[in-house]
Amino acid sequence: MVALVTPMQVDGSVDFQSLANLVEFHIENNTSAIITMGTTGESATLNMDEHCEVMARTVELVNGRIPVIAGTGANSTWEAIELTQCAQQGGADACLLVTPYYNKPPQEGLYQFHKKIAEAVDIPQILYNVPGRTAVDMLPETVNRLSVIDNIVGLKDATGDLNRLAEMQVLLGDKDFDLYSGDDETGMEFMLRGGHGVISVTNNVVPKAMAAMCVAALAGDRERAESLNQPLTGLHSQLFLQSSPIPVKWALSEMKLIPPGIRLPLTAFEQAFHQPLREAMQQAQVIQ
């Protein structure tokens, strides 16, 4: 599943024509689902109206061909509810809700936050734990508590800690609850150990290769998964040379898929990092 960028012109305005082109690029290259308005989509820099418009336009462009999962998390409970309602009204198949950042709530606060949103909006919801960005870590015990709520259906875990997966698998038992990796470097191993997929930044650049690797990993074919993943390892690391989505937007611009626009406080990809990322793109056979 792709954590899709939001293409922008140099002046920072959303480029909906490029968004349409990206949607077709992913559908043609076997992406399983599109996550719109997540971290990689620069959700933190779009206002409420823009956020809702990008979600709705993405749903319209996909036109039911693959699922669309909308990022609707916020550090305000009421804003998260409003965004989640907006995603539901726009036709999204599910929502992805990041833990409330900056507030640093206790585990009970995280539980009550997600429970409140799930009760307010009956769309399927996926929890999103990314402590490196939010300064709060949702513990496996809290995930397990939330997993009994009918429309909380999964977790995107971006800790990169594979021990977490094993711990959550024990706690969750045979519950119908999906576990997705949010870390490209460990995503293959996450799936080989029983995870259900990966929500990927790398997938923006090499969707067909990522799709093939995921199929192999989900089938438990370690040899094939490792063979397919090996050319992508440079991208898994070099796409994070600076805060995402700075590097991935540069890579997509180099591929002529989007303009080079990005919004402050993010800035253009630093020249010093161009060559390492270009080499990773060559290794993945994206560019010559």
C-alpha positions in Angstrom: 0.0 0.0 0.0 1.4 3.4 -0.9 1.7 6.3 1.5 1.0 8.7 -1.4 2.6 12.1 -1.7 0.5 15.1 -2.4 1.8 16.7 -5.6 2.3 20.4 -5.5 3.3 23.2 -7.8 6.4 25.3 -6.9 4.1 27.8 -5.3 2.7 25.1 -2.9 -0.7 24.7 -4.6 -2.0 21.2 -4.9 -1.5 19.8 -8.4 -4.6 17.7 -9.0 -3.6 16.7 -12.6 -0.4 15.2 -11.2 -2.5 13.5 -8.5 -4.6 11.9 -11.2 -1.5 10.7 -13.0 -0.1 9.2 -9.8 -3.3 7.3 -9.1 -3.2 5.8 -12.6 0.5 5.0 -12.2 -0.2 3.0 -9.0 -3.2 1.2 -10.3 -1.3 0.2 -13.4 1.6 -1.1 -11.3 -0.3 -3.3 -8.8 -0.5 -1.1 -5.7 -3.0 -2.7 -3.4 -4.4 0.5 -1.8 -3.8 4.2 -1.6 -3.3 6.0 1.6 -4.0 9.7 1.0 -3.3 12.5 3.4 -0.9 10.6 5.7 2.5 11.8 6.8 3.9 11.4 3.3 1.0 13.4 2.0 2.0 16.4 4.0 -1.3 16.4 5.9 0.2 18.6 8.6 0.6 21.5 6.1 -2.8 21.4 4.4 -5.8 23.3 5.9 -9.1 21.5 6.6 -10.7 22.3 3.3 -7.7 21.2 1.3 -7.4 18.0 3.3 -11.0 17.1 2.7 -10.7 18.0 -1.0 -7.6 15.9 -1.6 -9.3 12.9 0.1 -12.5 13.3 -1.9 -10.7 13.8 -5.2 -8.5 10.8 -4.6 -11.6 8.6 -4.0 -13.1 10.0 -7.2 -10.0 9.4 -9.2 -9.6 5.8 -8.0 -13.2 5.2 -8.8 -13.5 2.0 -6.7 -10.6 0.2 -8.4 -8.6 -0.2 -5.2 -9.3 0.8 -1.6 -8.6 4.4 -0.5 -7.6 4.9 3.1 -7.6 8.5 4.3 -5.3 9.9 6.9 -7.6 11.7 9.5 -5.6 11.9 12.7 -4.9 15.1 14.6 -3.8 16.2 18.1 -7.3 17.6 18.6 -10.0 15.0 19.2 -12.7 17.1 17.6 -10.6 17.9 14.6 -9.8 14.2 14.1 -13.6 13.4 14.3 -14.3 16.2 11.8 -11.7 14.9 9.4 -12.9 11.3 9.8 -16.5 12.4 9.0 -15.2 14.3 6.0 -13.4 11.1 4.8 -16.5 9.0 5.2 -18.6 11.6 3.4 -16.0 11.7 0.6 -16.3 7.9 0.1 -13.0 6.6 1.7 -13.0 2.9 2.4 -11.2 3.4 5.8 -9.3 5.9 7.8 -5.8 5.9 9.2 -5.5 7.8 12.6 -2.1 8.8 13.9 -1.7 9.0 17.7 -2.2 12.6 18.9 1.1 14.3 18.5 2.7 17.0 20.8 0.2 16.4 23.6 2.1 13.4 24.9 -1.1 11.7 26.3 -0.8 8.7 28.7 -2.0 5.3 27.5 -5.5 5.8 28.9 -5.6 9.1 26.9 -4.7 7.2 23.7 -7.4 4.6 24.4 -10.1 7.2 25.1 -9.0 9.3 22.0 -9.4 6.4 19.6 -12.5 5.0 21.3 -14.2 8.4 21.0 -13.5 8.8 17.3 -14.5 5.2 16.6 -17.8 5.8 18.4 -18.4 9.1 16.6 -17.8 7.8 13.0 -18.6 4.3 12.0 -16.0 4.0 9.1 -13.3 1.3 9.6 -10.3 2.8 11.3 -6.6 1.8 11.4 -4.4 3.0 14.3 -1.1 4.5 13.4 1.8 4.5 15.9 4.9 6.5 14.8 6.6 7.6 18.0 9.6 9.1 16.1 7.3 11.8 14.9 4.6 12.1 17.6 6.6 11.9 20.9 4.1 9.3 22.1 4.2 5.5 21.8 1.0 3.4 21.8 1.9 0.2 23.6 0.8 -3.2 22.5 -1.5 -3.5 25.5 -3.4 -0.3 24.4 -3.7 -1.7 20.9 -5.1 -4.9 22.3 -7.7 -2.9 24.3 -8.8 -1.0 21.2 -8.9 -4.1 19.0 -12.2 -5.1 20.5 -14.0 -2.0 19.1 -15.8 -3.2 16.0 -14.6 -0.5 13.6 -11.0 -0.4 14.8 -9.6 -2.9 12.4 -5.9 -2.7 12.3 -2.6 -1.0 13.2 0.2 0.6 11.2 3.3 0.2 13.3 6.1 2.5 12.3 8.5 1.7 15.2 10.6 -0.6 13.1 10.8 -2.9 16.2 10.0 -6.5 15.0 9.7 -7.6 18.6 6.6 -5.5 18.8 5.0 -7.6 16.1 5.5 -10.8 18.1 4.2 -9.2 21.2 1.1 -7.9 19.5 0.5 -11.3 17.8 0.5 -13.0 21.3 -1.8 -10.4 22.8 -4.2 -10.3 19.8 -4.5 -14.1 19.5 -7.0 -15.0 16.8 -8.8 -11.6 16.7 -9.6 -10.4 13.2 -7.2 -7.4 13.3 -4.6 -6.5 10.7 -1.0 -5.5 11.5 0.8 -3.4 8.9 4.4 -2.2 8.9 5.0 1.5 8.5 8.8 1.0 8.1 10.2 0.2 4.7 13.5 -1.2 6.0 11.9 -3.9 8.1 8.6 -4.2 6.1 9.7 -7.4 4.3 10.6 -9.2 7.5 7.5 -7.9 9.2 5.4 -9.7 6.5 7.5 -12.9 6.6 6.8 -13.0 10.3 3.1 -12.9 9.9 2.3 -9.2 9.4 -0.5 -8.4 6.9 1.3 -5.8 4.7 3.3 -2.6 4.5 2.2 1.0 4.1 5.2 2.2 2.2 7.0 5.3 1.1 9.3 3.3 -1.2 6.1 2.2 -3.0 5.8 5.8 -4.4 8.8 5.2 -6.6 8.8 1.4 -7.4 5.2 0.2 -7.0 5.5 -2.8 -9.3 8.6 -4.1 -7.6 7.2 -3.5 -4.1 4.0 -5.3 -5.1 5.9 -8.4 -6.2 8.0 -8.4 -3.1 4.9 -8.1 -0.9 3.2 -11.0 -2.7 6.3 -13.2 -2.0 6.7 -12.1 1.6 3.0 -12.6 2.4 3.2 -16.1 0.9 6.1 -16.9 3.2 8.6 -17.3 0.3 11.6 -15.9 2.0 14.1 -16.6 -0.8 12.0 -14.8 -3.5 11.1 -12.0 -1.2 14.7 -11.3 -0.3 15.7 -11.5 -4.0 13.1 -8.9 -4.9 13.8 -6.7 -1.9 17.5 -6.5 -2.4 17.5 -3.9 -5.2 15.1 -1.8 -3.1 17.2 -1.7 0.0 18.9 1.6 -1.0 15.6 3.3 -1.5 14.3 2.0 1.9 17.1 3.9 3.6 18.0 6.8 1.2 14.3 8.0 1.0 14.8 9.1 4.6 18.0 11.1 4.2 15.9 14.0 5.2 12.4 14.2 6.7 9.9 12.4 4.6 8.4 13.4 2.1 11.3 15.7 1.1 13.4 12.9 -0.6 10.6 11.0 -2.1 9.1 14.1 -3.7 12.5 14.9 -5.2 12.7 11.4 -6.5 9.3 11.6 -8.1 10.2 14.9 -9.6 13.3 13.4 -11.1 11.1 10.7 -12.6 8.9 13.5 -14.2 5.9 12.3 -12.3 5.3 15.4 -10.2 6.5 19.0 -10.0 9.1 19.9 -7.4 6.7 21.7 -5.0 6.7 21.2 -1.3 5.3 23.3 1.6 7.1 25.0 4.4 8.3 24.2 7.0 9.6 21.5 4.7 12.2 22.6 2.1 13.8 21.4 -1.1 16.0 18.3 -0.9 19.6 19.3 -0.1 22.0 19.1 -3.0 24.5 17.0 -0.8 22.0 14.1 -0.7 21.1 14.0 -4.4 23.8 11.6 -5.5 23.2 8.9 -2.8 19.5 8.9 -3.6 20.1 8.9 -7.3 22.4 5.8 -6.9 19.6 4.1 -4.9 17.2 4.9 -7.8 19.7 3.4 -10.3 20.1 0.3 -8.1 16.3 -0.1 -8.2 16.4 0.5 -12.0 14.1 3.5 -11.8 16.5 5.7 -13.7 19.6 5.1 -15.8 
